[in-house]
């Protein structure tokens, strides 16, 4: 299926979607943990923590949790059918900037995940487009994120979309 053949529906996460969204986010978290466990060591109860985080924050105005589903084309003159499977998801929030810059807030993407079989079909772009519009309604002038250095496909998506590297996070292990 080519990139332009997929119709994507982006919507705020519903209670019934939280478990599937958490499972999707955990795919990325486990990938990060493999890159370097010292930086991304996951807690044993991460699934419960993610579920609680999304449940407790999804209705707060400064938070955004969205899902992507594909719309399956039907026969001519028939309304396309929205599938139940979540193929992408995103978590973002508005964050207060430290008080030395001219702007006071920015939007930050905490998690963005797309199922492997749905990648390179516009799902990531659709999630970012929705988030960019949401951020505009919040009055912020920047959308930020962090991408693992080893996650080349994600970094390519973000660069293609117009994100620019502005600094590099560096971690120094401290022995106990």
C-alpha positions as CSV (number, residue, x, y, z in Angstrom):
1,X,0.0,0.0,0.0
2,X,1.5,3.3,-1.0
3,X,1.8,6.3,1.3
4,X,-1.1,8.2,-0.3
5,X,-3.5,5.2,-0.5
6,X,-3.9,5.1,3.3
7,X,-6.5,7.3,4.9
8,X,-5.7,8.0,8.5
9,X,-8.1,9.1,11.3
10,X,-6.5,10.9,14.2
11,X,-8.5,11.3,17.4
12,X,-8.0,11.9,21.1
13,X,-7.5,8.7,23.0
14,X,-10.6,7.2,24.5
15,X,-10.7,5.1,27.7
16,X,-11.1,1.9,25.6
17,X,-8.0,2.8,23.6
18,X,-5.6,3.2,26.5
19,X,-4.4,-0.4,26.8
20,X,-3.6,-0.5,23.0
21,X,-1.9,2.9,23.1
22,X,0.3,1.8,26.0
23,X,1.3,-1.4,24.2
24,X,2.3,0.7,21.2
25,X,4.3,3.1,23.3
26,X,6.1,0.2,24.9
27,X,7.4,-1.0,21.6
28,X,9.4,2.2,21.4
29,X,10.4,2.2,25.0
30,X,11.8,-1.4,24.7
31,X,13.7,-0.3,21.6
32,X,15.2,2.6,23.5
33,X,16.1,0.3,26.4
34,X,18.1,-1.9,24.0
35,X,20.1,1.1,22.8
36,X,21.5,1.8,26.2
37,X,19.9,0.4,29.4
38,X,21.7,2.9,31.6
39,X,19.7,5.8,30.0
40,X,16.4,4.0,29.4
41,X,16.2,1.3,32.0
42,X,12.5,0.5,32.3
43,X,10.7,-0.2,35.6
44,X,9.1,-3.6,36.0
45,X,5.7,-2.1,36.3
46,X,6.0,0.3,33.3
47,X,2.7,-0.9,31.7
48,X,0.8,0.1,34.9
49,X,2.6,3.4,35.1
50,X,1.9,4.3,31.5
51,X,-1.8,3.4,31.9
52,X,-2.0,5.5,35.1
53,X,-0.2,8.4,33.4
54,X,-2.5,8.5,30.3
55,X,-5.6,7.9,32.4
56,X,-4.8,10.7,34.8
57,X,-3.7,13.3,32.2
58,X,-5.6,12.6,29.1
59,X,-8.4,15.1,29.9
60,X,-6.1,17.9,31.1
61,X,-6.0,20.8,28.6
62,X,-2.2,21.1,28.6
63,X,-1.9,17.4,27.6
64,X,-2.6,15.6,24.3
65,X,-2.9,11.8,23.8
66,X,-4.0,10.9,20.3
67,X,-4.4,7.7,18.3
68,X,-4.2,7.0,14.6
69,X,-6.5,4.4,12.9
70,X,-6.6,3.6,9.2
71,X,-9.8,4.0,7.2
72,X,-10.5,1.1,4.9
73,X,-11.9,2.1,1.5
74,X,-15.2,0.4,0.6
75,X,-17.0,0.0,-2.7
76,X,-17.9,3.1,-4.6
77,X,-20.5,5.4,-3.0
78,X,-20.0,3.7,0.4
79,X,-18.6,5.5,3.4
80,X,-15.1,4.2,4.3
81,X,-14.9,2.1,7.4
82,X,-12.7,3.1,10.4
83,X,-10.7,0.1,11.6
84,X,-10.5,-0.7,15.3
85,X,-6.7,-1.3,15.3
86,X,-4.6,1.6,16.6
87,X,-1.7,2.0,14.1
88,X,-0.1,5.0,15.7
89,X,-0.1,7.2,18.8
90,X,1.3,10.3,20.3
91,X,1.6,11.9,23.7
92,X,2.5,15.6,24.0
93,X,2.2,18.4,26.5
94,X,2.7,22.2,26.9
95,X,5.8,22.8,29.1
96,X,6.9,25.9,30.9
97,X,10.2,27.2,29.7
98,X,12.9,28.4,32.2
99,X,12.4,32.2,32.7
100,X,15.4,33.4,30.7
101,X,13.9,33.2,27.2
102,X,11.5,35.5,25.5
103,X,8.9,32.7,25.1
104,X,7.4,31.1,28.2
105,X,6.1,27.8,26.9
106,X,6.6,25.1,24.2
107,X,4.9,21.9,23.2
108,X,6.9,18.7,23.7
109,X,6.2,15.3,22.1
110,X,6.9,12.7,24.8
111,X,6.0,9.7,22.8
112,X,5.3,9.0,19.1
113,X,4.9,5.4,17.9
114,X,3.7,3.8,14.7
115,X,3.2,0.1,14.2
116,X,6.0,-1.4,12.0
117,X,3.5,-2.5,9.3
118,X,2.0,1.0,9.0
119,X,5.3,2.9,8.7
120,X,6.2,5.0,5.7
121,X,2.5,5.6,5.0
122,X,2.0,9.0,6.4
123,X,0.9,8.0,9.9
124,X,3.8,9.9,11.7
125,X,3.1,13.0,9.5
126,X,-0.6,12.9,10.4
127,X,0.2,12.6,14.1
128,X,2.6,15.5,13.9
129,X,0.2,17.6,11.8
130,X,-2.5,17.1,14.4
131,X,-0.1,18.0,17.2
132,X,1.2,21.1,15.5
133,X,-2.4,22.4,15.1
134,X,-3.1,21.6,18.8
135,X,0.1,23.4,19.8
136,X,-1.0,26.5,17.8
137,X,-4.3,26.6,19.8
138,X,-2.2,26.6,23.0
139,X,-0.3,29.7,21.7
140,X,3.1,28.1,21.7
141,X,5.7,28.8,19.0
142,X,7.7,25.6,19.2
143,X,7.2,21.9,19.0
144,X,10.1,19.9,20.4
145,X,11.0,16.3,20.9
146,X,13.9,14.0,21.6
147,X,14.9,11.2,19.3
148,X,17.3,8.4,20.2
149,X,20.5,8.8,18.2
150,X,20.3,5.2,17.1
151,X,16.7,5.5,15.8
152,X,17.7,6.5,12.3
153,X,14.2,6.1,10.8
154,X,12.6,8.4,13.4
155,X,15.3,11.0,13.1
156,X,14.8,10.9,9.3
157,X,11.1,11.5,9.7
158,X,11.6,14.4,12.0
159,X,14.3,16.0,9.8
160,X,12.1,15.5,6.7
161,X,9.2,17.2,8.6
162,X,11.4,20.2,9.5
163,X,12.6,19.5,13.0
164,X,16.2,20.7,13.5
165,X,18.8,19.4,15.9
166,X,19.4,22.2,18.4
167,X,21.5,20.3,21.0
168,X,22.7,16.9,21.8
169,X,21.8,15.2,25.1
170,X,24.9,13.6,26.7
171,X,24.9,11.2,29.6
172,X,27.8,10.6,32.0
173,X,27.5,7.4,34.0
174,X,28.4,7.9,37.7
175,X,29.6,4.8,39.5
176,X,28.1,4.3,43.0
